[in-house]
């Protein structure tokens, strides 16, 4: 059984110091891995993410993150990434990583993702250059997610996103803003490649639980949704347990 | 701030709060009733809640600011969820 702690939308900035630290002290007794689903900062400042990085530094379990839209606001996302990496947080954007947990290879493919909407009501990369850029960005990141997941050689595969791949975890948000909260292209990528769990944030007024059209579990771990420092999900690695060898082979 | 038409005032305040780096919160609910501004939504810390009140008062010194935002808990969860 692999135990995954996850949270998004921490929005660290001035005044955030020590918000998470008390809940992290015993985390290694409860989880094997901590995943962060973007919007780690308020305005994308390296000085903001440093406050969070200092609380994550030295955690005895691996930490993997994607960035969110707030982390791009200051156009200093590369610096934000470096600050996290200096604290040994693995940051993914169209990339994947595999972590060995007691012999189980847990693969995580991550991207911020982007918007566009959902089946039957998705924007098209047609018309003005701004519209082409908007939907084109989602297509590019979804394609990268598909490839990163497909290429993973792991016993368990997790897609870590900021934007939502499905509508179900947006319920509670105003319908008018769904196109700014996610895209079905992310779900299609996950369903094409296969995964055991999808985690995302971004939708503060959404719902926690849903599934992709192919039935893969999706969890919205935005902190205002889960109302805890993190939630913990357990996944059965499904490994075939070989019978113990009794005696010699003749 | 130069005051927009009353119909557009809540949205103008919301935009100012999003773009003020001391707040940068996109999910605040803003209502204006006569000379009262009601603010709602979730915030991550008591410090941020106080800052939102401070910034709103700067923006609208002639209005009473009623900050009804909720500080979201950052406590450990009680249980785990098996996912399959």
Interface residues (C-beta under 8 A of the other chain):
Chain A: X3 X10 X11 X13 X14 X15 X16 X19 X20 X22 X23 X26 X30 X42 X43 X70 X73 X196 X197 X204 X205 X217 X219 X223 X224 X226 X227 X228 X229 X230 X231 X232 X233 X234 X235 X236
Chain B: X21 X22 X24 X25 X27 X41 X42 X44 X45 X47 X48 X51 X72 X73 X74 X75 X76 X77 X79 X80 X81 X82 X83 X84
